[in-house]
């Protein structure tokens, strides 16, 4: 019994392959069509290039930047900037706290670089205006305290002081003044790198997907046609 089942299974498989072979031109035609279509799509689709850089960030964390970008995409009225914001990707550098990798896309290497520069400007000057106001307020309070301490030291009101502490205060004051003059949440730590080849579309991937899709679709159509043929033959035979 088991041998008969095995034999029948082998016969069924052989018959299936034989019928598919008889419909080979349909399978090949559909496969060729979807493959050529996929190639055309990959060639005609707008090419996308990527610009990336390592940035350092201060007075803000990556999650705040990501949340701010999401909110801006929903509320911003400038469609061009919204399209740029949708392509932003920010990755933390696990081995370098305070630094992140930022990526932006564009229709050419030059445009991708320009878009990344726009994104940095946008983050620093427009997306977090309320946060800038809060930081400026706190910094002005801190600056007044530093100035008072430095005045006390230089005027001799404090006869005992740590020289290194004085140097730290001067350094901190300089950092605060630079921020107040030009607030920057992120600054470039490396030059902007652009891809020489488009990151999308990928012709090889599109061609592979088109070929596999066409092959399966061709086999499916061939089996459907064969099933219709068998059903008609069975109907005609029963009538006879």
Backbone bond lengths (Angstrom), bond angles and torsions (degrees), N, CA, C in turn:
res aa  C-N    CA-C-N  psi(-1)  N-CA   C-N-CA  omega(-1)  CA-C   N-CA-C  phi
1 X - - - 1.460 - - 1.526 111.37 -
2 X 1.337 115.24 -47.92 1.452 119.57 -179.08 1.517 110.95 -62.22
3 X 1.362 116.50 -37.90 1.466 119.96 178.88 1.518 110.27 -65.37
4 X 1.375 116.33 -37.29 1.460 119.86 179.19 1.523 110.52 -64.95
5 X 1.353 115.60 -42.28 1.465 119.57 178.89 1.522 110.95 -62.51
6 X 1.339 115.32 -43.26 1.459 119.59 178.74 1.509 110.73 -62.41
7 X 1.334 114.89 -42.85 1.464 120.00 -179.77 1.522 110.81 -63.56
8 X 1.349 116.10 -42.96 1.461 119.93 178.72 1.524 111.48 -64.32
9 X 1.354 114.57 -37.99 1.457 118.79 178.13 1.507 111.63 -63.68
10 X 1.336 116.45 -42.24 1.458 120.74 178.53 1.519 110.88 -65.06
11 X 1.348 116.08 -38.67 1.464 120.05 179.08 1.522 110.06 -65.74
12 X 1.366 116.71 -43.90 1.462 120.82 179.55 1.524 110.99 -60.86
13 X 1.324 116.33 -43.15 1.458 120.52 179.37 1.518 110.69 -65.08
14 X 1.334 116.09 -41.89 1.460 120.11 178.76 1.528 110.63 -63.41
15 X 1.335 116.12 -42.64 1.464 120.10 179.23 1.527 111.07 -64.47
16 X 1.336 115.76 -39.06 1.459 120.19 178.78 1.525 110.93 -62.19
17 X 1.328 115.45 -46.41 1.462 119.47 178.84 1.523 111.35 -63.98
18 X 1.316 114.93 -37.28 1.463 119.23 179.30 1.530 110.87 -65.07
19 X 1.317 116.29 -42.37 1.463 120.32 179.89 1.529 110.85 -67.55
20 X 1.332 116.02 -38.70 1.464 118.97 176.49 1.524 110.57 -64.06
21 X 1.325 116.13 -37.11 1.466 120.21 178.05 1.525 110.30 -64.33
22 X 1.318 115.86 -37.77 1.463 119.50 178.54 1.528 111.22 -65.02
23 X 1.320 115.73 -28.68 1.467 120.76 179.47 1.534 111.21 -100.08
24 X 1.308 116.72 21.36 1.464 120.86 -172.72 1.526 112.82 -60.03
25 X 1.335 116.77 -34.09 1.458 118.58 -176.95 1.529 111.22 -69.60
26 X 1.319 115.61 -32.49 1.469 118.90 174.96 1.526 110.01 -66.37
27 X 1.336 115.21 -45.74 1.473 119.91 179.73 1.521 110.77 -62.33
28 X 1.335 115.80 -47.06 1.468 120.02 -179.35 1.522 110.94 -64.64
29 X 1.332 116.53 -38.69 1.463 120.15 -179.32 1.517 112.40 -64.53
30 X 1.329 115.89 -46.78 1.467 119.86 179.30 1.523 110.78 -65.55
31 X 1.333 116.45 -41.64 1.467 120.38 178.89 1.517 111.02 -62.16
32 X 1.326 116.45 -44.34 1.467 120.72 179.25 1.528 110.73 -63.35
33 X 1.332 115.82 -41.18 1.470 119.95 -178.72 1.526 111.52 -62.63
34 X 1.335 116.98 -49.84 1.467 119.96 -178.27 1.530 111.60 -67.47
35 X 1.332 116.73 -32.68 1.467 119.69 178.31 1.521 110.79 -67.56
36 X 1.328 116.08 -47.11 1.471 120.33 178.64 1.524 110.34 -63.23
37 X 1.333 116.20 -40.33 1.467 120.30 178.55 1.526 110.99 -61.56
38 X 1.329 116.43 -42.45 1.470 120.48 179.02 1.524 111.01 -64.07
39 X 1.333 116.58 -39.85 1.468 120.56 178.27 1.520 110.24 -63.47
40 X 1.329 116.65 -44.54 1.464 120.69 179.65 1.527 111.26 -62.35
41 X 1.326 115.77 -42.12 1.466 119.80 178.96 1.522 110.63 -61.52
42 X 1.334 116.69 -44.31 1.467 120.56 -179.00 1.521 111.85 -66.08
43 X 1.340 116.51 -30.49 1.469 120.55 179.80 1.525 110.86 -78.83
44 X 1.332 116.66 -39.69 1.463 121.12 -174.05 1.526 113.43 -85.33
45 X 1.318 117.18 -20.58 1.468 119.57 179.84 1.525 110.83 -64.12
46 X 1.347 117.08 143.61 1.469 119.76 176.29 1.528 110.58 -58.93
47 X 1.308 116.12 135.65 1.467 120.58 -179.39 1.530 110.02 -81.53
48 X 1.314 114.74 144.53 1.458 121.09 -179.09 1.524 109.59 -122.07
49 X 1.333 115.60 129.41 1.463 121.77 178.79 1.532 109.20 -113.78
50 X 1.322 115.49 162.82 1.463 120.52 -174.98 1.520 110.77 -123.69
51 X 1.326 115.28 139.56 1.462 121.87 171.71 1.524 107.78 -119.99
52 X 1.318 116.35 139.35 1.466 119.90 -178.03 1.516 110.54 -144.27
53 X 1.325 115.06 157.48 1.461 120.79 178.35 1.522 108.86 -161.47
54 X 1.323 114.88 157.51 1.461 121.34 172.68 1.527 107.41 -92.24
55 X 1.321 116.20 129.94 1.461 120.30 -179.41 1.521 109.83 -124.23
56 X 1.316 114.88 149.03 1.453 120.57 171.08 1.516 108.75 -99.03
57 X 1.312 118.13 145.20 1.459 119.64 179.96 1.524 110.62 -129.51
58 X 1.332 114.63 148.25 1.464 120.47 -178.88 1.530 109.06 -143.66
59 X 1.317 115.43 151.28 1.470 122.90 -179.10 1.524 112.96 62.06
60 X 1.316 116.54 15.91 1.456 121.24 179.68 1.525 107.89 -161.15
61 X 1.328 117.11 156.45 1.461 119.62 175.62 1.527 110.09 -117.44
62 X 1.310 115.88 169.06 1.467 121.07 -173.83 1.524 111.50 -61.93
63 X 1.327 117.07 -40.28 1.467 119.23 -178.40 1.527 111.28 -62.57
64 X 1.336 117.27 -36.33 1.465 120.43 176.95 1.523 110.88 -64.71
65 X 1.330 116.31 -40.78 1.463 120.28 178.02 1.520 110.35 -63.17
66 X 1.328 116.44 -45.89 1.464 120.64 -179.41 1.527 111.33 -62.95
67 X 1.335 116.90 -41.90 1.468 120.48 178.50 1.525 110.93 -65.77
68 X 1.331 116.09 -40.90 1.459 120.13 178.94 1.513 112.24 -62.92
69 X 1.325 116.63 -38.17 1.465 121.29 178.08 1.522 110.34 -65.47
70 X 1.338 116.86 -43.61 1.471 120.68 179.77 1.524 111.24 -61.16
71 X 1.322 116.31 -44.14 1.469 120.34 179.55 1.522 110.63 -64.31
72 X 1.330 116.51 -40.55 1.463 120.75 -179.25 1.520 111.48 -65.08
73 X 1.330 117.16 -36.79 1.467 120.64 178.31 1.527 110.06 -61.70
74 X 1.332 116.22 -36.90 1.466 120.68 -178.09 1.526 112.69 -78.63
75 X 1.332 117.25 -29.42 1.468 119.81 -171.59 1.522 114.43 -110.64
76 X 1.337 118.14 -18.69 1.462 120.71 -175.09 1.520 110.16 -68.35
77 X 1.318 117.05 141.34 1.463 121.76 -177.88 1.525 112.74 -93.79
78 X 1.315 116.84 -22.41 1.465 121.02 -179.98 1.529 109.37 -77.13
79 X 1.337 116.58 108.50 1.470 120.75 -176.17 1.521 112.17 -63.37
80 X 1.335 117.37 -37.23 1.469 120.47 -179.42 1.525 110.66 -63.06
81 X 1.327 116.41 -45.07 1.464 119.70 179.18 1.524 111.35 -68.77
82 X 1.334 116.60 -35.10 1.467 119.71 177.17 1.525 110.48 -62.35
83 X 1.338 116.40 -40.42 1.468 120.21 178.31 1.524 110.84 -63.38
84 X 1.332 116.36 -38.98 1.469 120.19 178.19 1.526 110.00 -66.29
85 X 1.329 116.51 -44.74 1.466 120.94 -178.69 1.522 111.90 -60.78
86 X 1.342 116.32 -32.71 1.464 120.08 -179.07 1.526 112.23 -67.19
87 X 1.338 117.44 -20.56 1.472 120.07 -178.14 1.527 112.62 -94.38
88 X 1.340 117.75 -2.80 1.466 120.28 -176.46 1.527 110.88 -71.23
89 X 1.322 115.01 135.92 1.460 121.63 172.17 1.526 107.78 -131.68
90 X 1.326 115.71 129.55 1.465 121.15 -179.96 1.518 108.47 -121.16
91 X 1.344 115.80 123.10 1.466 120.98 -178.57 1.529 109.34 -119.20
92 X 1.327 118.35 126.15 1.467 119.25 174.57 1.522 110.68 -69.74
93 X 1.319 115.87 146.81 1.464 120.98 175.05 1.519 107.31 -95.83
94 X 1.332 115.74 108.15 1.456 120.93 -173.58 1.515 114.06 -58.49
95 X 1.328 116.53 -34.88 1.467 119.86 -176.91 1.526 112.35 -91.78
96 X 1.340 117.31 2.44 1.467 120.61 -178.54 1.527 109.92 -138.55
97 X 1.318 118.15 83.06 1.470 120.57 178.21 1.527 110.43 -58.90
98 X 1.315 115.70 141.36 1.457 119.64 -179.24 1.508 113.64 89.48
99 X 1.332 115.94 0.68 1.468 120.27 179.05 1.524 109.65 -129.32
100 X 1.317 115.50 154.97 1.462 120.79 179.40 1.523 109.24 -150.52
101 X 1.320 114.69 160.92 1.464 121.47 175.27 1.521 107.76 -104.23
102 X 1.322 116.35 129.95 1.458 120.53 -179.02 1.523 109.32 -121.26
103 X 1.332 116.10 134.83 1.466 122.36 -178.36 1.527 109.55 -125.69
104 X 1.332 114.95 141.84 1.463 121.59 176.41 1.522 107.74 -141.07
105 X 1.327 117.13 148.87 1.462 121.46 -177.93 1.523 111.28 -108.02
106 X 1.348 114.64 161.76 1.458 120.83 177.93 1.508 110.50 -160.55
107 X 1.336 116.19 168.70 1.463 121.16 -176.29 1.523 112.74 -77.00
108 X 1.327 117.79 -9.43 1.467 122.92 176.68 1.523 107.44 -152.74
109 X 1.340 118.20 163.29 1.466 118.97 177.91 1.526 112.28 -57.48
110 X 1.331 116.29 -39.91 1.464 120.61 -179.67 1.524 111.28 -65.92
111 X 1.344 115.40 -42.74 1.461 119.67 -179.35 1.529 111.16 -69.50
112 X 1.327 117.04 -35.27 1.467 120.36 177.29 1.530 110.40 -62.83
113 X 1.329 116.37 -42.64 1.468 120.52 177.81 1.526 110.54 -64.21
114 X 1.319 115.45 -43.09 1.468 120.15 178.77 1.528 110.99 -62.43
115 X 1.325 116.19 -39.32 1.467 120.38 178.77 1.524 111.86 -64.57
116 X 1.337 116.32 -38.71 1.465 119.73 178.82 1.528 110.41 -65.38
117 X 1.325 116.33 -40.11 1.465 120.15 177.26 1.528 110.65 -63.53
118 X 1.343 116.29 -39.05 1.469 120.49 177.51 1.525 110.86 -64.28
119 X 1.328 115.93 -40.10 1.464 120.55 -179.27 1.527 110.64 -63.14
120 X 1.319 116.57 -44.90 1.466 120.46 179.34 1.523 110.23 -61.57
121 X 1.334 115.88 -43.64 1.468 120.50 178.14 1.528 110.81 -63.03
122 X 1.313 115.67 -39.92 1.465 121.29 -179.13 1.525 111.10 -64.86
123 X 1.330 116.14 -45.31 1.466 120.63 179.91 1.524 110.76 -64.24
124 X 1.322 116.49 -41.11 1.460 120.80 -175.82 1.527 113.47 -74.97
125 X 1.342 117.50 -31.18 1.467 119.65 -169.26 1.532 115.57 -115.30
126 X 1.340 118.65 -21.35 1.461 118.63 -170.03 1.531 115.56 -126.74
127 X 1.319 117.23 -35.19 1.464 119.01 -172.03 1.524 113.56 -73.46
128 X 1.329 117.12 -26.24 1.468 119.83 -172.28 1.531 111.16 -129.04
129 X 1.332 116.76 50.09 1.466 121.19 -177.88 1.529 111.72 -62.55
130 X 1.326 117.01 -40.92 1.466 120.15 179.87 1.523 110.92 -64.65
131 X 1.326 116.33 -39.41 1.468 120.29 179.10 1.528 110.07 -66.27
132 X 1.337 116.63 -38.09 1.465 120.47 178.04 1.526 110.08 -61.61
133 X 1.333 117.13 -42.67 1.467 121.14 178.96 1.526 110.99 -61.24
134 X 1.319 116.86 -43.20 1.468 120.72 -179.82 1.528 110.86 -64.64
135 X 1.336 115.78 -44.01 1.469 119.83 -179.89 1.523 110.16 -64.85
136 X 1.340 117.26 -42.95 1.464 120.98 179.72 1.530 111.12 -60.71
137 X 1.338 115.87 -40.64 1.463 120.07 178.70 1.524 110.88 -62.01
138 X 1.325 116.60 -47.21 1.469 120.66 179.54 1.525 111.34 -66.05
139 X 1.330 116.62 -38.41 1.464 120.35 -179.80 1.531 111.30 -66.94
140 X 1.325 117.47 -37.76 1.467 120.17 179.12 1.522 110.96 -65.52
141 X 1.341 115.49 -38.00 1.470 119.27 175.90 1.524 110.11 -64.21
142 X 1.331 115.48 -45.40 1.463 120.07 179.33 1.523 110.91 -64.53
143 X 1.319 117.05 -37.61 1.466 121.27 -179.33 1.526 110.91 -64.20
144 X 1.310 116.15 -39.79 1.472 119.99 177.82 1.524 110.64 -63.15
145 X 1.338 116.02 -40.89 1.462 120.18 179.14 1.523 110.92 -65.59
146 X 1.330 116.82 -40.73 1.470 120.55 179.06 1.524 110.14 -64.76
147 X 1.334 116.57 -45.10 1.470 120.26 -179.92 1.522 111.01 -60.42
148 X 1.325 116.14 -40.07 1.463 119.64 179.62 1.525 110.81 -65.89
149 X 1.329 116.37 -42.22 1.469 120.01 179.35 1.521 110.82 -64.92
150 X 1.330 116.79 -44.48 1.470 120.51 178.84 1.526 110.54 -62.53
151 X 1.324 116.37 -40.17 1.472 120.30 178.61 1.524 110.85 -62.76
152 X 1.323 115.83 -42.97 1.467 119.67 179.28 1.523 110.88 -62.20
153 X 1.335 115.76 -39.19 1.469 119.59 -178.57 1.520 110.78 -69.37
154 X 1.329 116.51 -48.80 1.471 120.50 -175.34 1.525 112.59 -71.79
155 X 1.328 117.31 -26.37 1.471 120.11 -179.52 1.517 112.51 -86.38
156 X 1.324 116.30 -5.48 1.454 120.38 178.06 1.499 114.03 87.04
157 X 1.335 117.13 7.50 1.468 119.07 177.79 1.521 111.72 -66.27
158 X 1.342 114.82 -25.52 1.460 119.74 176.61 1.519 107.47 -113.75
159 X 1.329 116.23 106.50 1.458 120.29 -176.30 1.515 112.28 -76.24
160 X 1.326 116.91 -24.04 1.463 120.69 -179.50 1.526 108.33 -120.43
161 X 1.322 116.26 121.02 1.468 119.72 177.37 1.517 108.73 -152.25
162 X 1.301 114.88 161.05 1.465 122.28 -179.89 1.528 108.33 -91.97
163 X 1.344 118.29 116.56 1.473 120.19 -179.64 1.527 113.01 -55.81
164 X 1.344 116.65 -36.61 1.464 119.29 179.87 1.528 110.46 -66.42
165 X 1.333 116.66 -33.51 1.461 120.99 177.49 1.522 110.25 -65.03
166 X 1.318 115.78 -40.04 1.473 120.44 178.22 1.531 110.00 -62.68
167 X 1.324 116.64 -43.01 1.470 120.58 178.97 1.524 110.93 -63.83
168 X 1.328 116.18 -39.18 1.473 119.95 178.32 1.522 110.99 -63.22
169 X 1.341 116.32 -39.80 1.463 120.38 179.56 1.525 111.29 -64.46
170 X 1.325 116.13 -41.93 1.472 120.48 178.93 1.528 110.39 -63.71
171 X 1.342 115.61 -42.05 1.471 119.93 178.44 1.523 111.06 -63.54
172 X 1.335 116.15 -45.04 1.466 120.41 179.75 1.523 110.86 -63.03
173 X 1.319 116.64 -39.73 1.463 120.27 178.52 1.528 110.72 -61.57
174 X 1.325 115.98 -42.11 1.466 119.78 178.31 1.519 111.90 -61.74
175 X 1.325 116.34 -41.72 1.467 120.58 179.14 1.526 111.38 -64.27
176 X 1.326 116.23 -41.59 1.466 120.31 179.62 1.523 110.73 -64.95
177 X 1.332 116.70 -43.47 1.465 120.33 -179.84 1.523 111.30 -63.28
178 X 1.329 116.58 -39.25 1.474 119.68 178.17 1.529 110.49 -63.91
179 X 1.320 116.04 -40.67 1.472 119.17 177.72 1.529 110.78 -63.45
180 X 1.354 116.74 -46.80 1.461 120.09 -177.70 1.525 111.72 -62.12
181 X 1.324 116.54 -33.21 1.463 120.37 178.51 1.524 111.75 -76.35
182 X 1.320 116.40 -35.38 1.469 120.22 -176.66 1.530 109.72 -149.26
183 X 1.345 117.26 83.96 1.476 119.86 -179.27 1.528 111.42 -61.65
184 X 1.325 116.57 128.15 1.464 121.64 178.36 1.526 109.14 -140.43
185 X 1.332 115.20 118.09 1.458 119.28 176.05 1.525 111.40 -81.29
186 X 1.325 116.01 -34.96 1.466 120.08 178.41 1.523 109.53 -130.45
187 X 1.320 115.13 142.61 1.468 121.55 178.23 1.526 108.44 -132.83
188 X 1.307 115.88 147.22 1.462 120.51 179.49 1.520 110.75 -67.20
189 X 1.317 115.99 129.65 1.467 121.55 174.79 1.521 111.10 -102.89
190 X 1.331 116.41 -19.28 1.467 122.09 175.85 1.522 108.36 -135.25
191 X 1.312 115.89 167.25 1.455 119.79 174.84 1.527 109.78 -69.83
192 X 1.314 115.66 154.08 1.462 120.35 177.66 1.524 109.24 -73.68
193 X 1.327 116.19 125.74 1.459 122.44 178.52 1.527 109.21 -103.69
194 X 1.322 117.03 135.09 1.466 121.00 178.72 1.525 109.96 -118.91
195 X 1.329 115.74 148.05 1.466 120.69 179.36 1.525 109.49 -78.64
196 X 1.328 116.36 132.85 1.469 120.44 178.38 1.523 111.37 -77.99
197 X 1.335 116.16 -24.89 1.465 121.33 177.62 1.526 109.07 -112.04
198 X 1.325 117.67 147.73 1.466 120.06 -179.45 1.525 111.72 -64.46
199 X 1.323 115.80 141.28 1.469 120.58 176.49 1.524 110.70 -83.38
200 X 1.315 116.95 -19.14 1.460 124.08 174.99 1.520 108.63 -149.85
201 X 1.305 118.48 147.57 1.470 127.29 -9.70 1.529 111.19 -75.69
202 X 1.333 116.28 164.67 1.456 122.01 178.08 1.523 108.61 -108.68
203 X 1.336 117.54 102.20 1.468 121.29 -174.11 1.522 113.99 -53.99
204 X 1.336 117.39 -41.91 1.462 120.19 -178.11 1.524 110.84 -63.43
205 X 1.323 116.85 -42.16 1.466 121.00 179.22 1.524 110.55 -65.24
206 X 1.320 116.40 -45.79 1.466 120.30 179.61 1.522 110.72 -61.73
207 X 1.338 116.69 -42.44 1.466 120.64 -179.79 1.523 110.91 -63.46
208 X 1.326 116.67 -43.24 1.470 120.77 179.55 1.521 111.16 -62.52
209 X 1.332 115.95 -44.71 1.470 120.02 179.31 1.521 110.52 -63.92
210 X 1.340 116.51 -41.82 1.462 120.33 178.80 1.518 112.22 -63.05
211 X 1.332 116.40 -41.50 1.464 120.93 -179.47 1.531 111.07 -65.70
212 X 1.329 116.22 -49.33 1.473 120.20 -178.18 1.527 110.84 -64.37
213 X 1.337 116.14 -42.96 1.469 119.86 178.54 1.520 110.94 -60.93
214 X 1.334 116.04 -44.92 1.461 120.27 179.66 1.513 112.72 -63.91
215 X 1.334 116.22 -38.78 1.464 120.39 -179.71 1.531 110.71 -63.55
216 X 1.329 116.05 -48.80 1.466 119.37 179.62 1.528 111.31 -65.43
217 X 1.329 116.64 -40.37 1.461 119.97 179.20 1.522 110.91 -65.12
218 X 1.338 116.05 -39.78 1.459 120.38 178.42 1.514 112.10 -63.22
219 X 1.326 116.85 -44.15 1.469 121.14 177.70 1.523 110.21 -62.54
220 X 1.332 116.45 -42.11 1.463 120.52 179.76 1.527 111.17 -62.02
221 X 1.329 116.89 -46.29 1.468 120.78 179.44 1.522 110.49 -62.82
222 X 1.343 116.01 -42.00 1.468 120.03 179.47 1.527 110.86 -61.33
223 X 1.321 117.25 -42.53 1.467 120.78 179.17 1.527 111.45 -66.59
224 X 1.331 116.76 -38.69 1.468 120.10 178.09 1.520 110.43 -64.08
225 X 1.330 116.41 -45.21 1.466 120.07 178.88 1.522 111.14 -62.21
226 X 1.318 116.24 -39.74 1.459 120.27 179.94 1.529 110.31 -67.69
227 X 1.334 116.42 -38.17 1.466 120.08 178.11 1.525 110.81 -65.19
228 X 1.332 116.47 -40.47 1.469 120.44 177.72 1.523 110.44 -63.58
229 X 1.337 115.44 -42.28 1.467 120.33 179.11 1.528 110.49 -61.99
230 X 1.338 116.30 -45.81 1.470 120.40 -179.35 1.524 111.03 -63.74
231 X 1.325 116.60 -38.51 1.464 120.25 -179.68 1.525 110.63 -65.83
232 X 1.325 116.18 -41.35 1.460 119.80 178.69 1.528 111.10 -64.13
233 X 1.341 115.39 -42.67 1.462 119.38 179.30 1.527 110.50 -63.32
234 X 1.335 115.59 -40.02 1.461 119.74 179.73 1.524 111.01 -66.06
235 X 1.335 116.45 -38.66 1.469 120.95 179.21 1.522 111.12 -66.44
236 X 1.342 115.48 -44.47 1.467 119.80 179.20 1.527 111.42 -63.94
237 X 1.335 115.67 -37.77 1.465 120.46 -179.25 1.531 110.54 -66.46
238 X 1.338 116.20 -39.72 1.465 119.46 -179.45 1.525 111.19 -68.49
239 X 1.334 116.08 -32.45 1.459 119.44 178.22 1.538 110.95 -68.10
240 X 1.346 114.37 -37.32 1.467 118.76 179.67 1.536 110.25 -68.40
